[in-house]
Amino acid sequence: MQYLKKILNLLFILGFLAGCGTTSNMEDNALAQASAANTQSEYQIGPGDTLQIYVWRNPDISVTVPVRPDGYISTPLVEDIKAINKTPAQLARDIEKRLAKYIRDPVVTVIVTNFVGTYNKQVRVIGEAAKPQALPYRENMTLLDVMIAVGGLTDFASGNSAKLIRNIGGKTIEIPVRLKDLLQDGDISANKRVLPGDILLIPQSIF
C-alpha cells in the first residue's frame, strides 16, 4: 500500500509539472502570435476613439467626433456610418462614397486623436486599481506599463492575489501575478508581458 501511494504521488507531481509546462508553452505561443499580429496589422478603430474627419476644401463639414458604443459615428451630411474594425483609411473611403452624393470628388482624411481600439486590442483593468479602465494595447506592453496608466493599487488591494485572464485558442486561462511585489518591493521579476485582450483582475484584501 505504501509503495502504491508513492507511485500515485509521483504521477501527480509529474502531471502537475506537465500542466505547468503546457501553460507556459501556451503563453509563449500567445506572445509570439500577438507580436506578429501587432507588427503586421494596421490600427483598427474602436468604440471610444476620437476621430478628426477632415474634408478637403470643406471646413464646414470637417469635424471631430467620438465613436459611439455601438461603433457608429455621425458627421454633417453622413449619418450613422460604421467606424469600428476599420482602418482610418478605410473609413475615409466610405465617407467619400457617402459625400459623393453632395460634393464633387470629395477627399477625406480620418485621423485618430484619442486611441482606445477594438475590444480585442485593449487591456482591461478591473477591481482595486486607482483608476480602473480599458487601455489601448501597445507593443511590448507590460504589467508595469499598465499599472502606471491606472495609477497603481488602492489601499485595499490584494496585489499579490491579482491575475491576468487571457484567452488562448478559445481557452481561458488565469495567470497569477504579483503586483505588490512589483510596485512596492521593486521586484522586476514580477513584471510580466501583457497581451491584447487581457483582463487584469485585482481583488480586494480580506484584511
C-alpha positions in Angstrom: 0.0 0.0 0.0 2.8 2.4 0.9 4.5 1.6 -2.4 1.2 2.4 -4.3 0.9 5.7 -2.5 4.4 6.7 -3.6 3.7 5.8 -7.2 0.4 7.8 -7.1 2.2 10.8 -5.6 4.9 10.6 -8.2 2.3 10.5 -11.0 0.5 13.5 -9.5 3.7 15.6 -9.4 4.7 14.6 -13.0 1.2 15.6 -14.2 1.3 18.9 -12.4 4.7 19.7 -13.9 3.5 18.8 -17.4 0.5 21.0 -16.9 2.7 23.9 -15.9 4.9 23.3 -19.0 1.8 23.3 -21.2 0.5 26.6 -19.8 4.0 28.1 -20.2 4.1 27.0 -23.8 0.6 28.4 -24.4 1.8 31.7 -23.0 4.9 31.7 -25.2 2.9 30.9 -28.3 0.4 33.6 -27.5 3.2 36.2 -27.0 4.7 35.3 -30.4 1.3 35.4 -32.2 0.5 38.8 -30.6 3.8 40.3 -31.6 3.4 39.1 -35.2 -0.2 40.4 -35.4 0.7 43.7 -33.9 3.6 44.1 -36.4 1.5 43.1 -39.5 -1.9 44.7 -38.8 -2.9 48.4 -39.1 -4.7 50.2 -36.4 -8.4 49.5 -36.3 -10.9 52.0 -34.9 -12.8 51.0 -31.8 -15.6 52.4 -29.6 -14.5 55.4 -27.6 -11.9 56.5 -30.1 -12.0 60.2 -31.1 -11.8 60.9 -34.8 -10.9 64.0 -36.7 -12.7 64.0 -40.0 -11.2 66.4 -42.5 -12.9 67.1 -45.8 -10.6 68.9 -48.2 -11.9 72.4 -49.1 -15.0 71.9 -46.9 -14.2 73.2 -43.4 -17.9 73.5 -42.6 -18.3 69.7 -42.7 -14.9 68.9 -41.2 -15.5 67.8 -37.6 -14.1 65.9 -34.6 -16.4 63.2 -33.4 -16.3 60.3 -30.9 -17.0 56.7 -31.9 -20.2 55.7 -30.1 -20.5 52.5 -28.1 -22.5 50.9 -31.0 -19.5 51.5 -33.2 -21.0 54.2 -35.4 -20.3 57.9 -36.0 -22.3 60.7 -37.5 -20.9 63.7 -39.4 -22.5 66.5 -41.4 -24.2 65.0 -44.4 -23.3 61.5 -43.3 -25.5 59.9 -40.6 -24.7 56.7 -38.8 -21.8 55.2 -40.6 -20.0 52.2 -39.1 -16.4 53.1 -37.9 -15.3 50.2 -35.7 -13.0 47.4 -37.1 -12.0 49.7 -40.0 -8.7 51.4 -40.5 -8.8 55.3 -40.8 -8.1 55.0 -44.5 -11.0 52.5 -45.0 -13.4 54.8 -43.1 -12.2 57.8 -45.1 -13.1 56.0 -48.4 -16.5 55.0 -47.0 -17.2 58.6 -46.1 -16.1 59.8 -49.5 -18.7 57.5 -51.1 -21.5 58.9 -49.0 -20.4 62.5 -49.6 -20.2 62.0 -53.3 -24.0 62.5 -53.4 -23.5 66.1 -52.3 -19.9 67.1 -53.2 -18.0 66.5 -56.4 -14.9 64.3 -55.9 -14.7 64.6 -52.1 -11.3 64.0 -50.5 -11.5 62.8 -46.8 -8.8 62.2 -44.3 -9.5 60.5 -40.9 -7.1 61.0 -38.0 -7.5 59.1 -34.7 -6.7 61.6 -32.0 -7.6 59.6 -28.9 -6.8 55.9 -29.1 -8.9 53.2 -27.4 -9.1 50.5 -30.1 -11.3 47.5 -30.6 -12.1 45.3 -27.6 -9.7 42.6 -28.7 -6.9 45.2 -28.8 -7.5 46.5 -25.3 -6.1 45.6 -21.9 -8.9 46.0 -19.3 -8.2 46.6 -15.6 -10.9 45.9 -13.1 -11.0 45.8 -9.3 -8.7 47.6 -6.9 -6.8 49.9 -9.2 -6.8 53.6 -8.6 -8.3 54.2 -12.0 -9.9 51.0 -13.4 -10.2 51.4 -17.2 -9.7 49.9 -20.6 -6.3 50.7 -22.1 -5.2 50.5 -25.8 -2.6 47.8 -26.2 0.9 48.9 -27.1 3.6 46.7 -28.5 5.7 45.0 -25.7 3.3 46.3 -23.0 4.0 45.0 -19.5 2.2 44.9 -16.2 4.3 47.9 -15.0 3.1 50.0 -18.0 -0.5 49.0 -17.2 -0.2 49.9 -13.5 1.4 53.3 -14.2 -1.5 54.1 -16.6 -4.2 53.2 -14.0 -2.4 55.0 -11.1 -1.3 51.9 -9.1 -3.2 50.0 -6.5 -5.7 51.2 -4.0 -5.1 50.9 -0.2 -7.5 47.9 -0.2 -5.9 45.9 -3.0 -4.5 42.4 -2.6 -1.9 42.9 -5.2 -0.2 39.5 -5.0 -3.6 37.8 -5.5 -4.2 39.5 -8.8 -4.4 37.6 -12.0 -4.4 38.0 -15.8 -7.3 36.4 -17.5 -6.3 35.5 -21.1 -7.9 33.7 -24.0 -5.6 31.4 -25.9 -7.0 29.5 -28.8 -10.5 29.7 -27.4 -9.5 28.6 -24.0 -9.5 30.9 -21.0 -6.6 30.7 -18.6 -5.7 32.5 -15.4 -2.2 33.7 -14.8 -1.2 34.7 -11.2 0.7 38.0 -11.0 2.4 39.7 -8.1 1.6 43.3 -8.3 2.5 44.2 -4.7 6.0 42.7 -5.2 6.4 44.6 -8.4 5.1 48.0 -7.3 6.0 48.1 -3.6 9.1 45.9 -3.4 10.5 46.7 -6.8 10.8 43.0 -7.8 11.2 43.4 -11.5 10.9 39.6 -12.0 7.1 40.1 -11.4 6.8 42.3 -14.4 5.1 40.1 -17.0 4.2 40.9 -20.6 0.5 41.5 -21.3 -1.3 40.8 -24.5 -4.2 42.5 -26.3 -7.5 41.2 -24.9 -6.1 40.5 -21.4 -8.1 41.3 -18.4 -6.2 42.2 -15.2 -8.3 41.4 -12.2 -7.2 42.9 -8.9 -9.2 41.6 -5.9 -9.8 43.4 -2.6 -7.8 42.3 0.5 -9.9 40.5 3.1 -8.0 42.2 5.9 
